[in-house]
């Protein structure tokens, strides 16, 4: 990927095709250090921690979803996994001081956490409250599938402290709902929204755009209905064809749907931003919008998604994950749990944490506020950065972004300009050291090797016009 040094709306020659990712990357040198050693040291570095809990079950497998999940044959499968999840929490509490760092945010993801019974929701909530320091908890997110949401489950969520329920809507278009294999009805969606608005202070759902064959009229229709649903927040993502399921690629091919070019997705992103601002929403991170006073600022100062402050945040914010495929990230280390439910439960039963841990140079953690937070949240506070510890490649690349007008600086902060905001994904990738870029490239190449997965150059490359040749032609 090249940063284009010219006065143009197009600032990069290609779009990195994965939109949200971890940094420092997984897959570096394998660590031989124990969980106890890593997290005892982490407690000396971190000042705030987020927790992630993964519930990998769905009653419908949506073909756009890239996450670890699966259908379940009977209730006992969920119950067995739930018991293993509780055991992992207790096991880690025996190995390290989990009350040593205050918890700033909790996120239950999936899959479908709302498939847990109300009693199970209360039980795991009590264990979390007894195991961690929640005195500084600012946010508790819980993903919901509208077909499994009941008032009893919603009340159990409120009882354990949930503040931010989130549900996957994706689109109001029946054509695209059928294409995505979504089985919830729109009346069920509206009923769920009414219930969540009644009980919780914040409510969020997802909208996807940029699908092969989607046009701007369909996007405007989705955005209009999203605003009318009346929730406090909406997350709006471009679809990520590198990680969507092969089944969706097959459906799109059968429909002879033309791939959405990188340039058209870019223009849709601009359209989303302008539409939502005119509807009374402000962006608060790379894809999130909140009902807030609309200003000319790039991002809102009135709201922040605290979980993402930890995932895409400062060097002294870290993340501890529980459940299959859950990621933990702290100073010098990234840990990934196994993706197999059976292997997860079997290893937990034998007293072992089912994970692999890689280690990396601490300069990457000190670079994380620039690589991720600056791009994803739109700004960083300069006093929070330990400049002498930041990876030198990142500093050099940051200077290039300033020269091209994508980043601005004052005495206290670094911020994206409005043009930089539209390129936040490419800026995240661009700022990475070369070694981490190569790891990300390998991930893309691996996904493209899956039989049946199609991806065209037009989805990746931007049309670049030489200004000198254009002047000559005129």
Wavefront OBJ file of the C-alpha trace (Angstrom):
o trace
v 0.000 0.000 0.000
v 1.329 3.451 -0.951
v 0.471 6.832 0.544
v -0.229 9.101 -2.416
v 1.594 12.403 -2.161
v -0.805 14.503 -4.166
v -3.724 16.844 -3.578
v -6.556 14.426 -4.008
v -9.437 12.898 -2.090
v -7.847 9.518 -2.794
v -4.901 9.265 -0.400
v -3.943 5.595 -0.787
v -3.658 3.391 -3.846
v -5.565 0.481 -2.294
v -7.973 -0.400 0.494
v -6.760 -2.823 3.117
v -9.584 -5.410 2.961
v -9.966 -6.157 6.696
v -11.483 -3.257 8.568
v -10.963 -3.864 12.297
v -8.048 -5.828 13.696
v -5.807 -6.301 16.699
v -2.354 -4.792 17.081
v 0.208 -5.962 18.067
v -0.561 -8.887 15.793
v -0.901 -12.505 16.773
v 1.431 -15.095 15.280
v 4.814 -13.829 16.431
v 7.374 -15.863 18.375
v 5.790 -18.427 20.693
v 6.098 -17.517 24.359
v 7.136 -20.034 27.004
v 6.017 -17.874 29.919
v 3.151 -19.034 32.115
v -0.204 -17.315 32.564
v 0.800 -16.394 36.098
v 4.068 -14.798 34.988
v 2.481 -12.811 32.149
v -0.430 -11.398 34.133
v 1.532 -10.719 37.297
v 3.774 -8.523 35.150
v 0.714 -7.097 33.351
v -0.614 -5.844 36.663
v 2.495 -3.671 36.960
v 1.895 -2.045 33.545
v -1.891 -1.704 33.179
v -4.131 0.877 34.783
v -7.423 -0.390 33.277
v -8.561 -3.727 31.846
v -11.453 -4.949 29.702
v -12.954 -8.427 29.883
v -14.313 -10.420 26.937
v -16.507 -13.536 27.267
v -17.335 -15.592 24.179
v -20.562 -17.601 23.821
v -20.105 -19.480 20.501
v -23.662 -20.684 19.859
v -26.308 -19.598 17.359
v -29.667 -20.990 16.360
v -29.060 -19.534 12.885
v -25.710 -19.427 11.065
v -25.522 -16.117 9.197
v -23.205 -16.328 6.213
v -21.682 -12.841 6.553
v -20.374 -13.564 10.075
v -16.615 -14.156 10.512
v -16.703 -15.118 14.191
v -16.261 -18.469 15.929
v -19.755 -19.876 16.380
v -21.835 -22.912 15.552
v -25.260 -24.461 15.830
v -26.020 -26.612 18.846
v -27.777 -29.960 18.792
v -29.231 -29.846 22.292
v -29.261 -27.682 25.397
v -26.693 -29.841 27.177
v -24.040 -28.641 24.700
v -24.526 -25.057 25.883
v -24.602 -26.152 29.519
v -21.301 -28.036 29.191
v -19.615 -25.060 27.573
v -21.028 -22.705 30.190
v -19.569 -24.837 32.989
v -16.187 -24.803 31.220
v -16.346 -21.006 30.923
v -16.947 -20.659 34.657
v -14.050 -23.048 35.291
v -11.717 -20.955 33.120
v -12.548 -17.847 35.158
v -11.861 -19.678 38.447
v -8.702 -21.277 37.078
v -7.222 -17.939 36.010
v -8.183 -16.398 39.350
v -6.125 -19.101 41.069
v -3.084 -18.298 38.895
v -2.977 -14.493 39.050
v -4.430 -11.586 40.993
v -7.445 -10.763 38.836
v -8.452 -7.999 41.248
v -5.116 -6.265 40.761
v -6.345 -3.987 37.955
v -9.800 -2.319 37.889
v -12.140 -3.382 35.093
v -13.269 -0.567 32.801
v -15.478 -2.540 30.400
v -17.045 -5.988 29.963
v -18.185 -7.459 26.655
v -20.195 -10.646 26.132
v -19.913 -11.608 22.457
v -20.781 -14.514 20.202
v -22.476 -16.279 18.812
v -25.466 -15.460 20.881
v -24.943 -14.793 24.607
v -28.702 -14.338 24.961
v -29.066 -18.122 24.471
v -27.935 -18.455 28.086
v -30.795 -19.072 30.494
v -31.608 -16.237 32.910
v -30.181 -18.276 35.810
v -26.922 -18.775 33.900
v -26.678 -15.048 33.154
v -27.088 -14.283 36.859
v -24.597 -17.010 37.856
v -21.789 -15.806 35.612
v -22.518 -12.208 36.596
v -22.085 -13.099 40.272
v -18.806 -14.911 39.545
v -17.485 -11.890 37.624
v -18.475 -9.564 40.472
v -16.695 -11.783 43.024
v -13.565 -12.319 40.891
v -12.748 -8.853 39.525
v -12.567 -5.278 40.763
v -15.625 -3.632 39.201
v -15.373 -0.401 41.196
v -14.409 1.536 38.037
v -16.688 -0.286 35.578
v -17.973 2.190 33.001
v -19.705 -0.112 30.528
v -21.104 -3.657 30.277
v -22.013 -4.793 26.749
v -24.028 -7.926 25.964
v -24.812 -9.195 22.456
v -28.369 -10.311 21.827
v -30.116 -12.283 19.085
v -33.645 -10.964 18.877
v -35.292 -14.398 18.558
v -33.792 -15.535 21.867
v -34.419 -12.288 23.749
v -37.099 -12.482 26.446
v -38.062 -10.110 29.226
v -36.685 -12.633 31.730
v -33.292 -12.674 30.009
v -33.286 -8.890 29.688
v -34.043 -8.532 33.402
v -31.231 -10.968 34.227
v -28.868 -8.898 32.080
v -29.895 -5.733 33.934
v -29.455 -7.531 37.279
v -25.778 -8.300 36.567
v -25.099 -4.714 35.465
v -25.450 -4.757 31.665
v -25.626 -1.209 30.290
v -25.179 -1.714 26.530
v -27.178 -4.528 24.865
v -26.259 -4.987 21.194
v -28.122 -6.896 18.493
v -27.255 -7.821 14.939
v -29.820 -6.367 12.561
v -27.554 -5.927 9.480
v -30.278 -4.749 7.073
v -34.002 -4.027 6.844
v -34.113 -5.199 3.225
v -35.815 -8.596 2.909
v -33.769 -9.288 -0.212
v -30.524 -8.870 1.703
v -31.847 -10.578 4.822
v -32.557 -13.631 2.696
v -29.105 -13.340 1.102
v -27.508 -13.308 4.594
v -29.629 -16.255 5.848
v -31.140 -14.058 8.575
v -34.221 -15.719 10.064
v -35.481 -13.139 12.570
v -38.480 -11.209 11.314
v -38.618 -7.426 11.270
v -41.513 -7.445 13.790
v -39.209 -9.412 16.133
v -36.512 -6.788 15.576
v -38.891 -3.967 16.467
v -40.188 -5.819 19.562
v -36.622 -6.357 20.755
v -35.764 -2.687 20.246
v -38.808 -1.619 22.280
v -37.872 -3.964 25.141
v -34.215 -2.916 25.212
v -35.092 0.794 25.126
v -37.412 0.248 28.082
v -34.800 -1.442 30.279
v -31.314 -0.190 29.310
v -29.757 3.292 28.999
v -27.994 2.449 25.698
v -28.984 0.181 22.800
v -26.953 -0.619 19.696
v -27.410 -2.630 16.515
v -25.423 -3.246 13.334
v -26.013 -2.186 9.748
v -23.910 -3.572 6.868
v -23.321 -1.863 3.538
v -21.267 -2.216 0.385
v -22.486 -5.703 -0.521
v -21.934 -6.816 -4.104
v -24.906 -5.487 -6.038
v -26.138 -3.056 -3.370
v -26.849 0.467 -4.559
v -27.028 3.787 -2.738
v -30.835 3.815 -2.762
v -30.878 0.579 -0.750
v -28.312 2.015 1.656
v -30.366 5.176 2.220
v -33.432 3.037 2.920
v -31.532 1.053 5.562
v -30.151 4.189 7.194
v -33.583 5.825 7.275
v -35.156 2.842 9.019
v -32.150 2.527 11.352
v -32.653 6.083 12.585
v -36.402 5.519 12.977
v -35.831 2.492 15.224
v -35.043 4.982 17.973
v -31.996 3.414 19.633
v -29.231 5.512 21.141
v -26.521 4.014 18.917
v -26.021 2.426 15.500
v -22.869 0.655 14.295
v -22.485 0.862 10.511
v -19.897 -1.368 8.811
v -18.767 -1.965 5.239
v -19.102 -5.692 4.586
v -15.781 -7.509 4.791
v -15.647 -9.968 1.891
v -12.297 -11.402 2.941
v -13.827 -12.930 6.077
v -17.450 -13.541 5.068
v -18.471 -17.144 4.518
v -18.034 -19.006 1.238
v -21.786 -19.595 1.157
v -22.420 -15.871 0.767
v -19.892 -15.681 -2.072
v -21.765 -18.513 -3.801
v -25.107 -16.737 -3.438
v -23.702 -13.478 -4.802
v -22.128 -15.307 -7.744
v -25.418 -17.051 -8.502
v -27.178 -13.692 -8.460
v -24.473 -12.322 -10.807
v -24.003 -9.423 -8.406
v -21.192 -7.109 -9.468
v -18.556 -6.609 -6.737
v -18.598 -3.202 -5.078
v -15.420 -1.376 -6.014
v -13.129 0.161 -3.404
v -14.010 3.616 -4.729
v -17.743 2.991 -4.428
v -17.365 1.705 -0.875
v -15.404 4.845 -0.075
v -18.198 7.032 -1.439
v -20.761 5.011 0.534
v -18.729 5.672 3.672
v -18.911 9.414 3.001
v -22.653 9.077 2.330
v -23.181 7.244 5.647
v -21.318 9.942 7.568
v -23.265 12.803 6.005
v -26.629 11.051 6.343
v -26.144 10.187 10.006
v -24.977 13.681 10.936
v -28.055 15.201 9.299
v -30.190 12.680 11.222
v -28.820 13.802 14.600
v -26.005 11.289 15.080
v -22.271 11.812 15.522
v -19.499 9.295 14.894
v -17.667 8.220 18.043
v -15.259 5.683 16.519
v -14.484 4.133 13.144
v -17.949 2.681 12.586
v -20.061 3.751 15.599
v -22.686 6.521 15.660
v -24.460 7.952 18.708
v -27.398 10.336 19.109
v -25.610 13.495 20.213
v -25.414 17.189 19.427
v -24.098 17.447 15.885
v -21.023 19.620 15.484
v -18.344 20.147 12.870
v -15.960 17.972 14.910
v -14.627 14.771 13.362
v -15.860 12.664 16.294
v -18.185 13.257 19.233
v -16.840 14.199 22.655
v -20.122 13.146 24.284
v -19.742 9.368 24.072
v -17.072 6.692 23.865
v -17.315 2.916 23.515
v -15.167 1.951 26.488
v -14.486 -1.638 25.406
v -12.894 -0.356 22.212
v -10.861 2.139 24.229
v -9.098 -0.961 25.560
v -8.873 -2.952 22.329
v -7.847 0.103 20.269
v -6.348 2.142 23.048
v -3.375 3.296 25.074
v -0.482 1.067 26.111
v -1.693 0.838 29.716
v -5.166 -0.481 28.797
v -5.277 -4.242 28.267
v -7.728 -7.066 27.526
v -8.381 -10.481 29.055
v -10.541 -12.958 27.138
v -12.460 -16.087 28.171
v -13.994 -18.821 26.012
v -13.179 -20.307 22.623
v -11.086 -18.143 20.301
v -11.035 -15.339 22.881
v -8.021 -13.042 22.635
v -6.098 -11.579 25.554
v -3.660 -8.759 24.907
v -1.265 -7.194 27.390
v 2.222 -5.730 27.456
v 4.510 -7.930 25.345
v 2.036 -10.782 24.818
v -1.035 -11.852 22.831
v -2.900 -15.015 23.865
v -5.524 -16.784 21.740
v -7.743 -19.544 23.089
v -8.418 -22.611 20.954
v -11.242 -22.303 18.412
v -12.513 -25.858 19.088
v -15.327 -26.139 21.619
v -14.491 -29.784 22.347
v -10.781 -29.100 22.827
v -11.640 -26.117 25.009
v -13.865 -28.102 27.377
v -11.529 -31.117 27.476
v -8.462 -29.056 28.381
v -10.358 -27.044 30.976
v -11.562 -30.323 32.526
v -7.911 -31.407 32.843
v -6.890 -28.143 34.510
v -5.149 -26.566 31.505
v -5.850 -23.230 29.840
v -6.477 -24.069 26.140
v -4.454 -21.330 24.492
v -1.339 -20.278 22.604
v 0.664 -17.200 23.550
v 2.996 -15.171 21.361
v 5.374 -12.488 22.530
v 6.553 -9.270 20.926
v 8.696 -6.230 21.613
v 7.124 -3.756 24.032
v 7.721 -0.937 21.538
v 4.682 -2.238 19.641
v 2.440 -1.804 22.688
v 3.705 1.746 23.146
v 2.935 2.324 19.446
v -0.642 1.027 19.782
v -2.177 4.427 20.647
v -0.826 5.796 17.344
v -1.528 2.752 15.169
v -5.029 2.056 16.487
v -6.437 4.704 18.807
v -5.492 7.724 16.689
v -7.115 6.205 13.615
v -10.064 4.418 15.222
v -11.062 7.031 17.832
v -9.812 10.056 15.902
v -7.390 11.469 18.456
v -4.798 10.727 21.131
v -3.638 12.750 24.110
v 0.068 13.416 23.675
v 0.911 13.336 27.419
v -0.353 9.714 27.490
v 2.304 8.634 24.964
v 5.765 7.462 25.953
v 7.412 8.677 22.769
v 10.894 7.309 23.527
v 9.427 3.779 23.741
v 7.370 3.885 20.500
v 8.569 1.750 17.599
v 10.624 4.087 15.351
v 8.906 2.999 12.105
v 5.599 4.273 13.482
v 7.037 7.699 14.317
v 8.446 8.074 10.801
v 5.143 7.112 9.181
v 3.194 9.453 11.451
v 5.268 12.347 10.123
v 4.254 11.407 6.563
v 0.573 11.480 7.508
v 1.011 14.960 8.978
v 2.671 16.174 5.783
v -0.246 14.865 3.708
v -2.852 16.611 5.858
v -4.384 13.431 7.312
v -3.232 14.140 10.879
v -3.093 17.463 12.688
v -1.286 18.333 15.916
v -1.509 20.888 18.718
v 0.195 21.179 22.091
v -1.941 18.532 23.777
v -3.165 16.111 21.109
v -2.870 14.449 17.733
v -6.100 14.222 15.703
v -7.283 12.976 12.353
v -8.522 15.584 9.938
v -11.886 14.934 8.291
v -10.078 13.567 5.248
v -7.966 11.355 7.484
v -11.143 10.065 9.158
v -12.420 8.672 5.878
v -9.162 6.696 5.534
v -8.931 5.390 9.100
v -8.549 1.703 8.125
v -5.716 2.377 5.702
v -4.075 4.660 8.266
v -4.136 1.839 10.840
v -2.460 -0.506 8.372
v -0.059 2.149 7.060
v 1.230 3.031 10.536
v 2.122 -0.571 11.374
v 5.782 -1.581 11.181
v 6.576 -3.576 8.052
v 6.797 -6.897 9.924
v 3.227 -6.525 11.213
v 1.976 -5.505 7.769
v 3.413 -8.759 6.395
v 1.517 -10.749 9.025
v -1.713 -8.992 8.045
v -0.989 -9.650 4.361
v -0.489 -13.342 5.119
v -3.882 -13.446 6.841
v -5.548 -11.974 3.743
v -3.701 -14.411 1.447
v -4.752 -17.348 3.621
v -8.413 -16.369 3.478
v -8.303 -16.001 -0.291
v -7.081 -19.579 -0.627
v -10.450 -20.888 0.567
v -12.214 -22.577 -2.385
v -15.237 -20.584 -3.472
v -14.085 -17.272 -2.001
v -13.901 -14.589 -4.686
v -12.295 -11.177 -4.468
v -11.562 -8.872 -7.390
v -8.894 -6.214 -7.872
v -11.612 -3.545 -8.143
v -12.546 -4.268 -4.516
v -8.975 -3.529 -3.501
v -7.473 -0.924 -5.828
v -8.407 2.738 -6.165
v -8.262 4.435 -9.566
v -5.217 6.671 -9.367
v -4.879 9.497 -11.896
v -1.524 11.189 -12.317
v -2.061 14.934 -11.898
v 0.774 15.735 -14.268
v -0.653 13.559 -17.028
v -4.133 14.973 -16.421
v -2.774 18.499 -16.810
v -1.006 17.501 -20.020
v -4.215 16.038 -21.477
v -6.185 19.189 -20.672
l 1 2 3 4 5 6 7 8 9 10 11 12 13 14 15 16 17 18 19 20 21 22 23 24 25 26 27 28 29 30 31 32 33 34 35 36 37 38 39 40 41 42 43 44 45 46 47 48 49 50 51 52 53 54 55 56 57 58 59 60 61 62 63 64 65 66 67 68 69 70 71 72 73 74 75 76 77 78 79 80 81 82 83 84 85 86 87 88 89 90 91 92 93 94 95 96 97 98 99 100 101 102 103 104 105 106 107 108 109 110 111 112 113 114 115 116 117 118 119 120 121 122 123 124 125 126 127 128 129 130 131 132 133 134 135 136 137 138 139 140 141 142 143 144 145 146 147 148 149 150 151 152 153 154 155 156 157 158 159 160 161 162 163 164 165 166 167 168 169 170 171 172 173 174 175 176 177 178 179 180 181 182 183 184 185 186 187 188 189 190 191 192 193 194 195 196 197 198 199 200 201 202 203 204 205 206 207 208 209 210 211 212 213 214 215 216 217 218 219 220 221 222 223 224 225 226 227 228 229 230 231 232 233 234 235 236 237 238 239 240 241 242 243 244 245 246 247 248 249 250 251 252 253 254 255 256 257 258 259 260 261 262 263 264 265 266 267 268 269 270 271 272 273 274 275 276 277 278 279 280 281 282 283 284 285 286 287 288 289 290 291 292 293 294 295 296 297 298 299 300 301 302 303 304 305 306 307 308 309 310 311 312 313 314 315 316 317 318 319 320 321 322 323 324 325 326 327 328 329 330 331 332 333 334 335 336 337 338 339 340 341 342 343 344 345 346 347 348 349 350 351 352 353 354 355 356 357 358 359 360 361 362 363 364 365 366 367 368 369 370 371 372 373 374 375 376 377 378 379 380 381 382 383 384 385 386 387 388 389 390 391 392 393 394 395 396 397 398 399 400 401 402 403 404 405 406 407 408 409 410 411 412 413 414 415 416 417 418 419 420 421 422 423 424 425 426 427 428 429 430 431 432 433 434 435 436 437 438 439 440 441 442 443 444 445 446 447 448 449 450 451 452 453 454 455 456 457 458 459 460 461 462 463 464 465 466 467 468 469 470 471 472 473 474
